[in-house]
Amino acid sequence: MKDLVHFLASAMVDHPEPVAVSVVQEDERTVYQLSVHKNDLGKVIGKKGRTAKAMRTLLQAVAGKNGQAVHLEIMDPVVTEPTGASETPESAPQE
């Protein structure tokens, strides 16, 4: 199932390299956490969430056949600050 999520997401994004799927086992269901490049987030969500809903429907259809409960979470991209951007005002040159 993890491979299915990865395949679907990689096929629709412009940056397939950073696509990652993590699996978290909860009490009664398996949660698939999808991470994509920040510029591709809109592609996997789609207009009004239609693409994400379609992916969830596919996963639930496959999982239902196997008697499983699943959920797909699309994770917010992690944005890192460039080096040096976090200088404090104390370290700024004084006039």
C-alpha positions in Angstrom: 0.0 0.0 0.0 2.9 2.3 0.8 4.2 1.7 -2.7 0.8 2.6 -4.2 0.8 6.0 -2.4 4.4 6.7 -3.5 3.6 5.7 -7.1 0.5 7.9 -7.4 2.1 10.9 -5.8 5.3 10.6 -7.9 3.4 10.3 -11.1 1.6 13.7 -10.6 4.3 16.0 -9.2 7.1 18.0 -10.9 9.7 17.0 -8.2 9.4 13.2 -7.7 12.7 12.9 -5.8 11.5 14.2 -2.4 8.3 12.3 -2.4 8.2 10.2 0.8 5.6 8.1 2.5 5.7 7.2 6.2 3.6 4.6 7.8 2.1 5.0 11.3 0.2 2.2 12.9 -2.6 3.4 15.1 -5.0 1.3 17.2 -7.4 0.3 14.5 -6.0 1.8 11.3 -2.8 2.4 9.3 -2.0 6.0 8.5 0.0 6.9 5.5 1.8 10.2 5.7 2.7 11.7 2.3 5.4 14.4 2.0 6.1 16.2 -1.2 8.1 19.2 -2.4 6.5 22.5 -1.3 5.8 23.5 -4.9 4.0 20.2 -5.5 1.6 20.4 -2.5 -1.2 21.8 -4.6 -0.9 19.1 -7.2 -1.5 16.3 -4.7 -4.3 18.2 -3.0 -6.0 19.4 -6.2 -8.8 21.9 -6.6 -11.1 21.7 -3.6 -9.2 18.7 -2.4 -10.5 16.5 -5.2 -7.1 14.8 -6.0 -6.5 14.0 -2.3 -10.0 12.7 -2.0 -9.5 10.4 -5.1 -6.2 9.1 -3.6 -8.0 8.3 -0.3 -10.8 6.6 -2.1 -8.4 4.3 -4.0 -6.5 3.5 -0.8 -9.8 2.7 1.1 -11.0 0.5 -1.8 -7.8 -1.6 -1.7 -7.7 -1.6 2.1 -11.4 -2.6 2.3 -10.7 -5.6 0.1 -8.0 -6.7 2.5 -10.1 -5.9 5.6 -8.0 -3.0 6.7 -8.7 0.5 7.8 -6.4 3.3 6.3 -6.1 7.0 6.2 -3.9 9.3 4.1 -2.4 12.4 5.6 -0.7 15.0 3.3 1.9 16.6 5.4 2.9 20.3 5.4 6.3 20.7 3.8 9.1 21.6 6.2 10.5 25.0 5.4 14.1 25.6 6.6 15.6 29.0 6.9 18.8 29.7 5.0 22.0 29.8 7.1 22.6 33.2 8.6 18.9 34.3 8.4 18.4 33.8 12.1 20.9 36.5 13.3 19.8 38.3 16.4 19.6 42.1 16.6 22.5 42.0 19.1 24.8 40.6 16.4 23.9 43.3 13.9 26.4 46.1 13.3 25.8 49.2 15.4 25.9 52.7 13.8 
